[in-house]
Amino acid sequence: MTPLRSREQAAAAVTAAVAERDTIQANLLELDNSFGKRLLAGATLTGETKKRWDVVAADLTTLWQTFDAYSAVVDKAAELMGRLRRSAERELAEISSLLNGASVQLSRPSPALARGDLTGTGNTQVTLAAAVTDMRRAFAAATVVVTAAEAVWNEIADPLQQIGEQLAAARQQIAGMDGDALGQALTVAETEHAQLRAVLNTDPLALWLGGQVDTGRIRRVRERAATAAEAAGKLAALRRDANARIASAAAAVSAAADARQDAMAARDRAAAKIAVIALPVPPDVSGLTGRLAGLEALTAAGRWTRLASELDLIEEQAAAAAGECREVERRATALLDRREELRGLLDAYQARAARLGGAEDTDLDVRYARAHELLWTAPCDLSAATAAVTGYQQAVLALSGRGRR
């Protein structure tokens, strides 16, 4: 211990000790009044959070006891400094002893029983520096736990509140509806939400992993809640606009029926004029028409979940059937278009042959007559007609080559 030898030295040392004490006090009060500390101190904790907070709470109690004892020594040194005369060696020595010696009297649980020491006590004396070191350790450990819990709350609490409001609104939307499947999905989301809220309230450190907030669980709850809420909104909208949805489904079925009629007409025309091995038969939509009648009964019975499912299925099947019918019509029409294309090509090459002087060419005449017969005979063998037109085309091109020579 270095003794203080002058009033100036003592004044500087006491001033530094008071400043450090005031800083420590301010930081302890900030910790004590922090949201995280008040949250942990006021909650019924469980799990990892309870385990860690029990240790921290005990350390904080000891820390404040140490601070009180430490602060009393600093106050006593400051009081002596206020009365110190310029050359009062006894007061200087006492101030030196307070600031640098083992002057902080601490009371700890007696270790006598553990050591088998009948006369042992829990009283101990440490220096101001040792007391600060001990408080610094306890403060750092407490801060880790408090700031982690506060970070979890700041990250999770508001989204959890928003999810709760979303679920409550969804539950209200389906009130009085037969939403068994939907109700079950909503119940699952509500259960997971309640479980996460319980974790947040009682064991927030369970959501603190690797030095950061684990947001995976709140993300999963949010996704499940959003899905359930969206389904509830659709079901509520269906109840509100049931007639419009049924009309829309009826229009889709009617469009499919019209598409089938057009496809059958095109298929019949193609079958009459083109020799086709097999054109697909457009799908029958009469069953969809029959199912439309059942929608009114579902509406009257308030079976909204079943109605939603049936409407979706009817509209999906009607759209698919209409698409298949349009494809049949396209394929049938393409056959007729191909015949017309070949007819036009044949006429064009006949005119070209005439310009090239092929009017008296017997081979060309035979080829032309064969292609013409195939194309103007019903039903037309389109494959044979294509080969015939191609042969005639090549013969005309050959004639063109001879003319250039």
Secondary structure, DSSP 4 states (H G I P E B T S, - for coil): -PPP-SHHHHHHHHHHHHHHHHHHHHHHHHHHHSHHHHHHHHS---HHHHHHHHHHHHHHHHHHHHHHHHHHHHHHHHHHHHH--TT-HHHHHHHHHHHHSS-EEEE----HHHHT-TT--SEEEE-HHHHHHHHHHHHHHHHHHHHHHHHHHHHHHHHHHHHHHHHHHHHHHTTTS--HHHHHHHHHHHHHHHHHHHHHHH-GGGGEETTEE--HHHHHHHHHHHHHHHHHHHHHHHHHTHHHHHHHHHHHHHHHHHHHHHHHHHHHHHHHHB--S--PPPPP-HHHHHHHHHHHHHHHHT-HHHHHHHHHHHHHHHHHHHHHHHHHHHHHHHHHHHHHHHHHHHHHHHHHHHHTT-TT-HHHHHHHHHHHHHHTSSSB-HHHHHHHHHHHHHHHHHHHHHHH-
